[in-house]
Amino acid sequence: MEMLKVDGLSKRFGGLQALSDVSFNANPGEKLAIIGPNGAGKTTLFHLLGGQLPATTGRIFLQGQDITRMPPRYRLHLGLARSFQLNNLFFNLALIDNMLLALKGAERRHFEMFQPLNARNDLVATAQRLLESIGLWEMRFAPVATLSYGDQRMVEVIFALSSSPKLILLDEPTAGLSTAEANAFADTFRQLLKDREDTSVIFCAHDMDLVFNLADRIMVLYFGQLVAQGTPQEIQTNPKVREIYLGSEGS
């Protein structure tokens, strides 16, 4: 069964057609990149998939279940997690507190109002495992604001992984990172996915090194329409893609 099926998805803001009749599938364990120039509709598509925006038309299925009109929290409980282009962290709180809040928020149970989060040994153990996987356990008591921007981006990804998702949406995960930081991010992310072979990843990025080194398949959006998809090799030689990025079909 497909992990994700998108059928005829469109989004209109008044007179602006931001996304038009987009259809695609994502398979279990597949790493799918979405690329396109600014204004192509990439973030709008992510907001529709994540439930932050309602679709104008079309349907979204997660492992065969229609999630088109589900709020984000229900999509999370079904296995869909996402990170955002801008960090969504509590910068004045310690890293461990951010991690515990993320783990607690991913649970179906309600908050225990009179139980400190650090009393939950299971959550602390999971937080330790996740933070150790990105080399930040020793920084657990440091305020998030003191971490490098690259580490903050990696923490965002760990937050997405904290719910043991079936599908992760990553919106520009290396935005604002230097080349060295972006390469380190990609290496760490590959390591994290080794134990999650069935977890699908859909990410959008302007970092072509990340796209072509990480993606199994690439989709190209242009003015809200899906104009090409294929393997990295197929996309590199696609005349339409070359026209979009180079301004002509020549080299």
C-alpha positions, 0 to 999 in steps of 0.5 A: 500500500502507498504511504501517501496518495494525493489526488487532484489537490488544489488551493486557491486564495481568492483569485490566486491559484496557489496549487492546481490539480497536483497528484502523486504517491509516496511509497513506504521508506521512500525519500521524495524531494519537492523542488521548484523556484520561489512561489512554485507552491511547495510550502502551500503543498506542505501546509495542505499535507500537514493540515495547516491549510484546508484544501480547496479541492482534492483528497489526501490519503495516508495509508489508505485513510482519507485525512483531507479534512483532519486537523494536524493533531489527528494526522500526527496520531496517524503517523504524519509529522512535520518540521517547518521552514522556521524553527518552532522551539521554546528558545528560553527553555532547556533543550531537555524541556523542549524534548520532553514537551515534544514527546508528551505532545505526541502522546494521545493521553491528556496532560497529567496536570500535577506530574512533572514531566521529568518524573516520567522516566520513559520520556526521559529515556526516550529523550536521552536516546534521541538527543544522543543520536544527534550528539546533543545529550551533553547540552540537555540543560542548555537553553535552546537559544544557545545552540548553533542554528545547525543544531537547532535545525537538527533538534526540529527533525528530532522533534518530528521523529519523536512520535515514531512517524510513518511519514515525515514532512521537512520544509527546507531543513537546511535553510540558513545553514552553511555548506558544511552544516548542511552536509553534516545535517544530511549525514546525520539524517541518513544515520537517523533513517537507518533504523527507520527503513519503512519511514517515508520522507517528503522534503522540499529544498533549494539545496540541490546537493541535499536533494540529489544526494538524499532523494530517491525521487524528485518532483518539480513544482512550477506555478502551482503545477506538477511539471516533472517527476522522476529519479535524480538522474531523470530530473537532471536531464529533463528539458522542462526542468532545465528550462525552468532553472536555466531559462532555456532548454540549452546548456 
